[in-house]
Amino acid sequence: MSTALRTAAPDPALSTSSKDPLKVAADLARRLGDTANARDQAGGHAAQERGWIRASGLLTLSIPAEFGGQGADWPTVLQVVRILARADSALAHIFGFHHLQLAGIRLYGSAQQQRRFLTQTVEQNLFWGNALNPLDRRTTAGDADDGYTLDGIKSFSSGSVGSDWLTVSAWHEATGTALIGVLPTRQPGVEVHADWDAFGQKQTDSGNVHFSGVALPATQVLQAPRVSATPQSTLRSQVAQLIMTNLYLGIAEGAFEAARAYTVDEARPWFASGAPSAAADPLVQHRFGQLWLKLRPAAVLADHAARELERLFRLGPDVTARQRGELAIAVAEAKVLAHTAGIDISNQMFELTGARSTSARYGYDRFWRNVRVHTLHDPVDYKIRDLGRHALDGSLPEPTAYS
């Protein structure tokens, strides 16, 4: 990606500098939606569309105003993720994970690191990618004079293709612990492979990143080996889980709207219904009512969890383990319902819209494929188990990268 595009000023037509970011997101979503089906079928890297996200100004949305960002709260950032996911969940994923990396800098980084990397992100309009997969220990960190040397592979590196900087985790064999750092994507020894080949979320750029003798200076280490996690630092997993929650919810809302519009505008009533239109069929109305009742509670809980995340973020180092655990319960509740809504609505929509709606020119199957792939990120059964334990004895989830 050219330097000109990477540092381009926000597009005045989309910029959040003078507009409501939710309005900017809605305009961007409509633009992405025009080509979402064709790009889903083609797969690959959506360079032009990622350029549109850069130009929108939304990459600075979660950065505090003191560093030149827009200082939006988490409910707003997550609403933007949801709005984009209605139209294009792959690029919504990349956008959400960009802000996840920025959250990591705020949670793990020193005051100096926060100022350096967040200010730089604003000034250079940087796009961040992810190479922090805690279950993949194939990337190791060896001690060096001024920091560490990274070697190995990281899988599921969402947003890595076309990114400017990466957040990376590496296993430090000498201590049996992990470190977390940041480095430029184009640094010597870093190779980003565009080899993501899942049947859904095709344009999330989530392939493998290879590291060969990559220098990681101590000044770019956000969390050194042996450093114990704090309740505040473990909020990162809750940011990640809520980004996914709003991705699933956005997919569900997109599928619901596609089914609604098709039913009203194109579907034919079943001959035995006696209804003048498909939308007037009482059985179709009943089924849409059932799907609506999957969407509404998922949205209510997602919004509640976002407000709780914002409240704890504002507490900073004063966050307690109990508060963090109670947030994890709220996030688990929202994620389970969003998971269910996404899977059920994207599947059942075809029973309501009929055989003609399966035409490739509509591409409605992408809703199901996208949510089916992404909901496999971490097993929903363990979220339900955590909720059951909490209901039975009041216990809170153990902090991990997934809970």
NORFEN-V270341 format. One record per residue. RES is the residue in three letters. PSI is psi as a letter, one per 20 degrees, with the letter a starting at -180 (* if undefined). OMEGA is omega in whole degrees, 0 to 359 (* if undefined). Layout:
RES:PSI:OMEGA  RES:PSI:OMEGA
//
This chain:
MET:p:186  SER:q:176  THR:h:181  ALA:g:179  LEU:h:184  ARG:h:184  THR:j:183  ALA:q:177  ALA:q:178  PRO:q:178  ASP:p:180  PRO:h:181  ALA:h:183  LEU:i:191  SER:p:178  THR:i:183  SER:h:182  SER:j:184  LYS:q:172  ASP:p:181  PRO:h:178  LEU:h:176  LYS:g:177  VAL:g:180  ALA:g:180  ALA:g:178  ASP:g:179  LEU:g:180  ALA:g:178  ARG:h:180  ARG:g:178  LEU:h:183  GLY:h:181  ASP:h:183  THR:j:187  ALA:g:182  ASN:g:181  ALA:g:180  ARG:h:176  ASP:g:180  GLN:h:182  ALA:h:185  GLY:b:178  GLY:a:186  HIS:p:182  ALA:m:185  ALA:g:182  GLN:g:182  GLU:h:175  ARG:h:173  GLY:h:177  TRP:h:179  ILE:g:176  ARG:g:186  ALA:i:181  SER:h:185  GLY:i:186  LEU:i:180  LEU:i:180  THR:j:190  LEU:g:185  SER:i:183  ILE:p:181  PRO:q:182  ALA:h:182  GLU:i:178  PHE:j:179  GLY:i:180  GLY:a:184  GLN:i:175  GLY:k:179  ALA:q:178  ASP:r:183  TRP:h:175  PRO:h:179  THR:g:180  VAL:g:183  LEU:h:173  GLN:h:178  VAL:g:176  VAL:g:182  ARG:g:180  ILE:g:180  LEU:h:183  ALA:h:177  ARG:h:183  ALA:g:187  ASP:n:186  SER:h:179  ALA:g:180  LEU:h:172  ALA:h:177  HIS:g:180  ILE:g:179  PHE:g:180  GLY:g:181  PHE:h:170  HIS:g:181  HIS:h:173  LEU:g:178  GLN:h:178  LEU:h:176  ALA:h:178  GLY:h:178  ILE:g:180  ARG:h:184  LEU:h:184  TYR:h:191  GLY:q:174  SER:r:178  ALA:g:180  GLN:g:179  GLN:g:178  GLN:g:181  ARG:g:182  ARG:g:189  PHE:h:180  LEU:g:176  THR:g:179  GLN:h:179  THR:g:179  VAL:g:186  GLU:h:183  GLN:j:179  ASN:l:186  LEU:q:174  PHE:p:182  TRP:q:175  GLY:r:186  ASN:p:168  ALA:k:181  LEU:n:178  ASN:n:188  PRO:h:180  LEU:i:180  ASP:o:183  ARG:j:184  ARG:i:174  THR:p:183  THR:q:179  ALA:o:176  GLY:q:181  ASP:p:176  ALA:r:185  ASP:g:185  ASP:j:181  GLY:d:185  TYR:r:174  THR:p:184  LEU:p:175  ASP:q:176  GLY:b:187  ILE:q:171  LYS:p:178  SER:r:179  PHE:l:184  SER:m:187  SER:p:178  GLY:j:184  SER:g:178  VAL:p:178  GLY:j:179  SER:r:177  ASP:h:177  TRP:q:179  LEU:q:162  THR:p:184  VAL:q:170  SER:q:181  ALA:q:181  TRP:p:180  HIS:o:187  GLU:h:185  ALA:h:181  THR:i:182  GLY:k:179  THR:r:181  ALA:q:170  LEU:r:177  ILE:p:180  GLY:r:177  VAL:q:179  LEU:q:178  PRO:p:180  THR:h:183  ARG:j:178  GLN:q:178  PRO:p:180  GLY:i:179  VAL:p:177  GLU:o:178  VAL:p:182  HIS:p:179  ALA:m:187  ASP:k:177  TRP:p:186  ASP:k:178  ALA:r:181  PHE:i:176  GLY:r:182  GLN:l:191  LYS:h:185  GLN:k:177  THR:i:178  ASP:l:188  SER:k:181  GLY:b:182  ASN:q:173  VAL:p:181  HIS:p:179  PHE:p:180  SER:o:180  GLY:k:184  VAL:p:179  ALA:p:175  LEU:n:181  PRO:q:180  ALA:h:181  THR:i:180  GLN:j:176  VAL:o:181  LEU:h:178  GLN:o:183  ALA:r:175  PRO:q:178  ARG:i:181  VAL:p:181  SER:q:177  ALA:q:176  THR:r:175  PRO:h:179  GLN:g:183  SER:h:181  THR:j:172  LEU:i:181  ARG:g:180  SER:h:179  GLN:h:172  VAL:g:180  ALA:g:182  GLN:h:178  LEU:h:172  ILE:g:178  MET:g:178  THR:g:182  ASN:h:170  LEU:g:182  TYR:g:180  LEU:g:177  GLY:g:176  ILE:g:179  ALA:g:179  GLU:h:178  GLY:g:179  ALA:g:179  PHE:g:181  GLU:h:177  ALA:g:179  ALA:g:179  ARG:g:182  ALA:g:180  TYR:g:181  THR:g:182  VAL:g:190  ASP:h:190  GLU:h:186  ALA:q:177  ARG:q:179  PRO:q:176  TRP:p:189  PHE:h:184  ALA:i:184  SER:h:184  GLY:j:182  ALA:q:180  PRO:i:179  SER:r:179  ALA:h:181  ALA:i:180  ALA:i:180  ASP:p:181  PRO:h:179  LEU:h:176  VAL:g:178  GLN:g:179  HIS:g:182  ARG:h:176  PHE:h:176  GLY:g:178  GLN:g:179  LEU:h:178  TRP:h:180  LEU:i:169  LYS:h:181  LEU:g:190  ARG:g:180  PRO:h:178  ALA:g:179  ALA:g:180  VAL:g:181  LEU:h:178  ALA:g:179  ASP:h:178  HIS:g:181  ALA:h:179  ALA:g:178  ARG:h:178  GLU:h:176  LEU:g:180  GLU:g:181  ARG:g:181  LEU:h:177  PHE:h:182  ARG:h:178  LEU:h:178  GLY:c:183  PRO:i:179  ASP:i:177  VAL:p:178  THR:r:178  ALA:h:180  ARG:g:179  GLN:g:179  ARG:g:179  GLY:h:179  GLU:h:174  LEU:g:180  ALA:h:176  ILE:g:179  ALA:g:180  VAL:g:179  ALA:g:178  GLU:g:182  ALA:g:184  LYS:h:179  VAL:g:181  LEU:h:178  ALA:g:175  HIS:g:182  THR:g:180  ALA:g:181  GLY:g:181  ILE:g:186  ASP:g:183  ILE:g:181  SER:i:176  ASN:g:186  GLN:i:181  MET:h:182  PHE:h:176  GLU:h:180  LEU:h:184  THR:h:175  GLY:r:190  ALA:h:183  ARG:h:182  SER:i:180  THR:j:178  SER:q:180  ALA:h:181  ARG:h:175  TYR:h:179  GLY:k:182  TYR:i:179  ASP:i:181  ARG:h:178  PHE:g:181  TRP:g:182  ARG:g:182  ASN:g:182  VAL:h:179  ARG:g:179  VAL:g:187  HIS:h:180  THR:i:175  LEU:j:182  HIS:g:173  ASP:q:191  PRO:p:180  VAL:h:181  ASP:h:180  TYR:h:173  LYS:g:180  ILE:h:176  ARG:g:179  ASP:h:179  LEU:h:177  GLY:g:177  ARG:g:181  HIS:h:179  ALA:h:184  LEU:g:186  ASP:j:177  GLY:j:181  SER:q:181  LEU:q:182  PRO:q:174  GLU:p:181  PRO:p:172  THR:a:177  ALA:i:184  TYR:i:184  SER:*:*
//
